[in-house]
Amino acid sequence: MFEKKHELGSGRGKAFEGVELTIAPRRIAFFKFILEGYDGLAILSTLEAAEGRILLRFPACREAEVYELTNALLQSGQLGERGPVS
């Protein structure tokens, strides 16, 4: 589930968004691999591997795509037992 949203960038509007997400720790590498297939969609950084806490950073214009992909993976159980993204 997404925990908090960050605005990344400054000046004339936000260029990037950042969202903390908690997934099953064993699925972090899988999720990173999936994101790499969507060139330029998002960058995954691990915040706390043992807890499955990650940070997704993505262009603000691609926010809907990030939420759609992440929800699909969560609902299918591929990121572990977590709730849907809101």
Backbone as a chain_set.jsonl record, in Angstrom:
{"seq": "MFEKKHELGSGRGKAFEGVELTIAPRRIAFFKFILEGYDGLAILSTLEAAEGRILLRFPACREAEVYELTNALLQSGQLGERGPVS", "coords": {"N": [[0.847, -1.167, 0.0], [0.487, 2.262, -0.719], [2.251, 4.622, 1.161], [3.097, 7.319, 1.651], [3.234, 10.373, -0.155], [5.531, 12.118, -2.147], [6.614, 15.222, -3.396], [8.848, 15.737, -5.892], [11.362, 17.77, -6.998], [11.416, 21.202, -8.03], [10.399, 24.63, -8.414], [8.803, 25.585, -11.395], [6.136, 24.013, -11.106], [5.562, 20.511, -10.452], [7.805, 18.044, -11.402], [8.371, 15.432, -10.877], [7.081, 12.659, -8.992], [7.02, 10.974, -5.853], [6.601, 7.956, -4.126], [6.15, 6.089, -1.224], [6.128, 2.634, -0.632], [5.027, -0.475, 0.624], [5.893, -3.745, 0.216], [5.997, -7.352, -0.161], [9.045, -8.429, 1.118], [10.586, -10.321, -0.325], [9.826, -9.871, -2.913], [10.887, -7.574, -3.964], [13.08, -7.433, -5.838], [11.849, -8.651, -8.042], [9.779, -6.791, -8.612], [11.316, -4.556, -9.295], [12.543, -5.541, -11.596], [10.292, -5.836, -13.286], [9.503, -3.127, -13.533], [11.704, -2.139, -14.945], [11.174, -3.055, -17.468], [9.338, -1.301, -18.436], [10.275, 1.199, -19.87], [11.491, 4.126, -18.515], [9.31, 4.501, -16.841], [9.284, 4.298, -13.949], [11.467, 4.604, -11.094], [12.8, 2.397, -8.814], [13.72, 2.408, -5.481], [15.218, 0.877, -2.717], [14.235, 1.203, 0.583], [14.079, -0.031, 3.135], [14.991, -3.099, 3.214], [14.427, -5.507, 4.66], [11.902, -5.039, 5.668], [10.451, -4.616, 3.411], [10.086, -2.064, 2.415], [9.895, 0.396, -0.002], [10.768, 3.008, -2.363], [9.139, 4.588, -4.917], [9.905, 6.501, -7.683], [8.752, 8.729, -10.106], [7.875, 10.256, -13.285], [5.606, 12.961, -13.089], [3.647, 13.041, -15.043], [3.207, 10.4, -15.646], [1.918, 9.199, -13.604], [-0.653, 7.919, -13.397], [-0.237, 5.556, -14.866], [1.704, 4.281, -13.3], [0.26, 3.801, -10.909], [-1.767, 2.149, -11.946], [-0.34, -0.128, -12.929], [0.946, -0.965, -10.542], [-1.249, -1.492, -8.853], [-2.43, -3.603, -10.298], [-0.443, -5.582, -10.051], [-0.397, -5.881, -7.265], [-3.058, -6.718, -6.709], [-3.107, -9.139, -8.026], [-1.518, -10.597, -6.432], [1.188, -10.751, -6.853], [3.046, -9.107, -5.656], [3.047, -9.766, -3.081], [1.201, -10.109, 0.012], [-0.589, -7.577, 0.259], [-2.61, -4.599, 0.464], [-4.717, -2.85, -2.019], [-3.603, -0.047, -4.003], [-4.282, 3.344, -3.329]], "CA": [[0.0, 0.0, 0.0], [1.257, 3.496, -0.746], [2.24, 5.213, 2.491], [3.104, 8.772, 1.568], [3.583, 10.893, -1.459], [6.522, 13.187, -2.106], [6.835, 15.987, -4.616], [10.272, 15.819, -6.152], [11.598, 18.84, -7.949], [10.98, 22.509, -7.546], [10.229, 25.627, -9.461], [7.552, 25.678, -12.134], [5.355, 22.779, -11.089], [6.296, 19.314, -10.07], [8.219, 17.203, -12.513], [8.395, 14.043, -10.428], [6.381, 12.247, -7.777], [7.647, 9.874, -5.146], [5.642, 7.277, -3.274], [6.652, 4.959, -0.445], [5.287, 1.461, -0.8], [5.486, -1.653, 1.353], [5.547, -4.989, -0.45], [6.702, -8.489, 0.42], [10.482, -8.23, 0.896], [11.12, -11.249, -1.332], [9.338, -9.454, -4.234], [11.496, -6.297, -4.361], [13.842, -7.612, -7.081], [10.868, -8.923, -9.087], [9.115, -5.536, -8.964], [12.311, -3.733, -9.984], [12.685, -6.142, -12.917], [9.096, -5.48, -14.044], [9.573, -1.698, -13.841], [12.73, -1.917, -15.963], [10.566, -3.358, -18.758], [8.56, -0.127, -18.832], [11.341, 2.187, -19.956], [11.199, 5.477, -18.064], [8.083, 4.591, -16.051], [9.566, 4.585, -12.539], [12.714, 4.12, -10.505], [12.551, 1.792, -7.508], [14.821, 2.431, -4.52], [14.896, 0.152, -1.495], [14.426, 1.982, 1.809], [14.312, -0.995, 4.211], [14.774, -4.385, 2.539], [13.828, -6.512, 5.54], [10.488, -4.71, 5.86], [9.819, -4.47, 2.108], [9.785, -0.647, 2.167], [10.554, 0.903, -1.198], [10.363, 4.319, -2.846], [8.996, 4.698, -6.362], [9.986, 7.866, -8.209], [8.262, 8.663, -11.474], [7.42, 11.54, -13.825], [4.228, 13.257, -12.692], [2.759, 12.761, -16.169], [3.0, 8.954, -15.761], [1.383, 8.742, -12.321], [-1.764, 6.974, -13.589], [0.335, 4.287, -15.306], [2.357, 3.661, -12.14], [-0.786, 3.301, -10.027], [-2.447, 1.045, -12.617], [0.541, -1.294, -12.918], [1.171, -1.403, -9.165], [-2.496, -2.103, -8.385], [-2.598, -4.894, -10.966], [0.496, -6.529, -9.443], [-0.847, -6.124, -5.892], [-4.301, -7.485, -6.714], [-2.823, -10.498, -8.489], [-0.707, -11.252, -5.406], [2.58, -10.874, -7.281], [3.924, -8.313, -4.795], [2.839, -10.231, -1.707], [-0.111, -9.914, 0.606], [-0.782, -6.179, 0.607], [-3.853, -4.052, -0.075], [-4.6, -2.073, -3.246], [-3.096, 1.319, -3.953], [-5.367, 4.321, -3.485]], "C": [[0.895, 1.232, 0.0], [1.128, 4.171, 0.607], [2.273, 6.727, 2.472], [3.64, 9.207, 0.228], [4.551, 12.05, -1.289], [6.495, 13.928, -3.429], [8.333, 16.14, -4.762], [10.495, 16.856, -7.235], [11.07, 20.146, -7.389], [10.77, 23.439, -8.716], [8.851, 25.57, -10.075], [6.79, 24.363, -12.15], [6.215, 21.57, -10.77], [6.59, 18.449, -11.29], [8.123, 15.733, -12.145], [7.576, 13.864, -9.16], [7.208, 11.136, -7.139], [6.647, 9.275, -4.186], [6.333, 6.131, -2.55], [5.63, 3.844, -0.503], [5.873, 0.335, 0.023], [4.966, -2.881, 0.626], [6.251, -6.129, 0.268], [8.192, -8.338, 0.116], [11.063, -9.112, -0.201], [10.732, -10.85, -2.751], [9.956, -8.143, -4.726], [12.229, -6.429, -5.696], [12.899, -7.872, -8.257], [10.219, -7.625, -9.56], [10.067, -4.621, -9.726], [12.506, -4.235, -11.42], [11.504, -5.77, -13.815], [9.153, -4.01, -14.454], [10.603, -1.392, -14.917], [12.2, -2.21, -17.366], [9.718, -2.227, -19.3], [9.503, 1.071, -18.838], [10.87, 3.58, -19.544], [9.957, 5.617, -17.202], [8.375, 5.004, -14.616], [10.923, 4.026, -12.152], [12.38, 3.608, -9.115], [13.824, 1.862, -6.681], [14.362, 1.708, -3.264], [15.214, 1.027, -0.291], [14.79, 1.072, 2.974], [13.964, -2.379, 3.67], [14.049, -5.401, 3.411], [12.337, -6.287, 5.763], [9.733, -4.58, 4.537], [9.443, -3.044, 1.77], [10.611, -0.149, 0.988], [10.041, 2.306, -1.505], [10.294, 4.237, -4.362], [9.062, 6.169, -6.727], [9.613, 7.801, -9.684], [7.862, 10.056, -11.957], [5.956, 11.751, -13.462], [3.242, 12.908, -13.807], [2.464, 11.269, -16.339], [2.42, 8.342, -14.497], [0.282, 7.689, -12.496], [-1.245, 5.598, -14.006], [0.992, 3.533, -14.147], [1.319, 3.047, -11.207], [-1.485, 2.089, -10.645], [-1.608, -0.229, -12.584], [0.7, -1.844, -11.508], [-0.079, -2.066, -8.595], [-2.706, -3.476, -9.003], [-1.69, -5.95, -10.336], [0.087, -6.873, -8.011], [-2.083, -7.02, -5.874], [-4.098, -8.916, -7.18], [-1.979, -11.278, -7.485], [0.765, -11.361, -5.748], [3.558, -10.038, -6.47], [3.747, -8.696, -3.337], [1.444, -9.904, -1.252], [-0.264, -8.498, 1.128], [-2.07, -5.699, -0.029], [-3.626, -3.251, -1.342], [-4.123, -0.655, -2.978], [-4.257, 2.272, -4.124], [-4.839, 5.627, -4.01]], "O": [[1.942, 1.243, 0.647], [0.027, 4.283, 1.145], [1.53, 7.361, 3.221], [4.4, 8.494, -0.428], [4.398, 12.867, -0.381], [6.363, 13.303, -4.482], [9.008, 16.621, -3.851], [9.859, 16.801, -8.288], [10.357, 20.166, -6.386], [10.949, 23.057, -9.873], [7.846, 25.513, -9.366], [6.816, 23.664, -13.163], [7.444, 21.626, -10.819], [5.706, 18.17, -12.1], [7.831, 14.888, -12.992], [7.404, 14.792, -8.369], [7.988, 10.455, -7.805], [5.923, 10.001, -3.504], [7.011, 5.308, -3.166], [4.424, 4.079, -0.433], [7.093, 0.204, 0.111], [3.76, -3.044, 0.44], [7.017, -5.897, 1.203], [8.561, -8.137, -1.042], [11.952, -8.676, -0.933], [11.25, -11.426, -3.707], [9.587, -7.653, -5.794], [12.017, -5.614, -6.595], [13.129, -7.364, -9.354], [10.118, -7.381, -10.762], [9.666, -3.981, -10.698], [12.62, -3.435, -12.349], [11.698, -5.426, -14.981], [8.877, -3.683, -15.608], [10.403, -0.482, -15.722], [12.717, -1.675, -18.347], [9.41, -2.193, -20.491], [9.511, 1.863, -17.895], [9.96, 4.141, -20.153], [9.575, 6.735, -16.858], [7.78, 5.957, -14.114], [11.452, 3.112, -12.786], [11.746, 4.309, -8.327], [14.884, 1.425, -7.128], [13.239, 1.909, -2.802], [16.329, 1.533, -0.159], [15.718, 1.374, 3.725], [12.802, -2.783, 3.666], [13.144, -6.086, 2.935], [11.595, -7.235, 6.019], [8.509, -4.449, 4.537], [8.573, -2.82, 0.928], [11.838, -0.251, 0.971], [9.015, 2.737, -0.978], [11.268, 3.864, -5.016], [8.353, 6.99, -6.144], [10.088, 6.936, -10.42], [7.548, 10.933, -11.152], [5.158, 10.816, -13.524], [2.109, 12.516, -13.524], [1.565, 10.905, -17.097], [2.423, 7.122, -14.329], [0.293, 6.671, -11.805], [-1.761, 4.58, -13.545], [0.858, 2.316, -14.026], [1.474, 1.91, -10.763], [-1.765, 1.113, -9.95], [-2.118, -1.297, -12.244], [0.6, -3.053, -11.298], [0.02, -3.094, -7.925], [-3.113, -4.412, -8.314], [-2.116, -7.083, -10.112], [0.21, -8.023, -7.589], [-2.143, -7.978, -5.104], [-4.838, -9.812, -6.774], [-1.749, -12.474, -7.659], [1.523, -11.996, -5.014], [4.769, -10.231, -6.575], [4.254, -8.008, -2.451], [0.603, -9.473, -2.042], [-0.085, -8.253, 2.321], [-2.572, -6.325, -0.963], [-2.482, -2.992, -1.714], [-4.233, -0.142, -1.865], [-5.127, 2.048, -4.966], [-5.607, 6.57, -4.205]]}, "num_chains": 1, "name": "protein.A"}
